[in-house]
Amino acid sequence: QGTTRPFYLFPLFLLINIITMADRAIIPGASQEFLAFLGGASDSPAVVKNNPDAGLGILQAAFMIGYTLAIILSGHYVHKIKWKPLVFFGLCVWWLGVLGSGNAKQYNSFYVLLFSRMATGCSEAAFQVVAPPLIQDRAGKRAGFWLSIFLMGLPLGLSVGYIYGSHMATSELWGWDWAYYWMCIGSFPLLVVFAFVRDVTNGGVLSGEVVDVELKGDGSVTAVVIDGERDEVDEDDERERSTSLTTATTTLEPLLPPLDNNSNSAVDATFKHHHQKSAADKKDKFTILSEVKTCLNSKILVTLSLGQAAIFGVV
């Protein structure tokens, strides 16, 4: 009835991360076999028949387009609804997309493969946008350890996918369609186990504590407000409270900077990311546009995004 322990939940995340990354690498790992299929599919457009390499690029682009659009929507709704139904629904659609990718060979259809790959990209985004912040929120002092283990699944899954896809595609017994079918069979137990995951923390919604502080004219702390509950600070424990707030300043430093940088108070700047609006401001709608503006306002995220885009461009 309670929350699934991190010791069981995070390894499950790792396995799901590995298998979804392996799914991405099947087409690049068996590019020659897919080129032959694209050139001979019954419904391939002329540009693909004449240049199968273009068709291969279209398949990969379809996956990334679906992933990019869906990850924005998932990032928006993950703070509005429970994360488990969102991820579980996405993984179920991903499973159907993998099944459809294998069926494309049976139907000899380029478009079945195209839309199946786009579906896997859309559904995979729901998992990828939830797992890292969930680990950060639920792992406590071991957040860094579990996050590094989770991210290890990305190169590991891609490496496995390249080898697995190449081996299955060149096999006289199987073929690249069975690379997807066996992936469906292997991932089905993970979906069953995930169905029994429970998370009652914060009602199952990804949202941290709303923290604010009240200061005197000299800058000392008079009260701490957590999720609307006001806690007075006595003079005897003010020094201890100040020490804990100093520690929190390091721990709760936000990745995304606040939109308003005019505040000169160090403590106020630290907690503004968590709670800077009054009760009336809370009625403002949480929109995708506001999230995009916040992301673009972060030099760290912009730098990382440009760096990743440069790596993709070189590859």
JOLINGI-V627336 format. One line per field, one symbol per residue. ss: DSSP state (H for helix, E for strand, L for the rest). burial: 1 if it has 9 or more other ideal C-beta (glycine too) atoms within 8 Angstrom, else 0. Layout:
BEGIN
ss: ???
burial: ???
END
This chain:
BEGIN
ss: LLLLLHHHHHHHHHHHHHHHHHHHHHHHHLHHHHHHHHHHLLLLLHHHHHLHHHHHHHHHHHHHHHHHHHHHHHHHHLLLLLHHHHHHHHHHHHHHHHHHHHHHHHHLLHHHHHHHHHHHHHHHHHHHHHHHHHHHHHLHHHHHHHHHHHHHHHHHHHHHHHHHHHHHHHLLLLLHHHHHHHHHHHHHHHHHHHHLLLLLHHHHLLLLLLEEEEELLLLLEEEEEELLEEEELLLLLHHHHHHHHHHHHHHLLLLLLLLLLLLLLHHHHHHHLLLLLLLLHHHLLLLHHHHHHHHHLLHHHHHHHHHHHHHHHHL
burial: 000101001101111111111111111111101111111010010001100101110111011111111111111111000111011111111111111111111001110111111111111111111111111111100010011011011101111111111101101000111111111100110110110011100001110001111110000010111100000010000100110010011001000111000010001111111110000000000000001111100100110000000000000
END
